[in-house]
């Protein structure tokens, strides 16, 4: 017996319907964990905790120091790097613990995400619930997760010898890959959950525009990564002017300025914020003109509201000189905006008849 779903021409058996929704639910849980990981990574950066663990121990590192001697060993290793010698010299063991726990939690959440992906995947595979067309994508997601762990250590290595913090280039690469994995998982799970996989309908005319908006959102988050990597949010804490001007002096002093100059990096992040807001407003207006209905209409409104809240939150964070709580909330808002963009694009990709 098969079920002809009303919005697709592909018949699905009851077992396939159940399996697809179960896999989607599992992927949604993993995606939620990755979103939490991105925010926790932001907290690690905001608290200056990312270099507190100076070794990469994929297995043994899951356990924290369990004795005073082990804590002293970790602390002595931290004392050997430039961040301690130039920024935190004189820190006590208890003060070291306050930054150690952030990085330890960040790394262990990464381990937990790997387990949360691998074990259910193997179970679904053993039960024959993973369809052949879906298998390469799931394997690819797992490989990307492994690469993300290696990239995280590659990022930490950049701050252990000649710098007091990690390279902003490696930080942005680490953030960008996390978002790619998150987006790929959500993009895979949504049609499985909604019974729209494999897609049978032609996408809506606004679908390409929604993908363009997604690209702008992704680029803006990467620009925010450079702001975080250079602590550029701690300067020019006024809005809408920078140093009393719409276009501040000293922009683009060198060809790498968009990635290395504080003034240019913050200016670019502001300009892209305006561009993203304008693009989403235009997409919302086009959606209104197109008289979208159902989830497509709802996600268009959701995207517009989310970007408005994120802009207000970004301005507030800047004016308050990036306190930890607001900085983390702004990072969470970026993930929420990316998610809203994914939801809208997915709704336009397989519009229901």
PyMOL commands that set and color helices and strands:
alter all, ss='L'
color gray80, all
select helices_A, chain A and resi 14-46+60-62+68-79+82-86+93-126+132-157+168-194+207-229+232-234+257-260+262-289+294-319+324-349
alter helices_A, ss='H'
color red, helices_A
select strands_A, chain A and resi 2-3+12-13
alter strands_A, ss='S'
color yellow, strands_A
deselect
rebuild
show_as cartoon
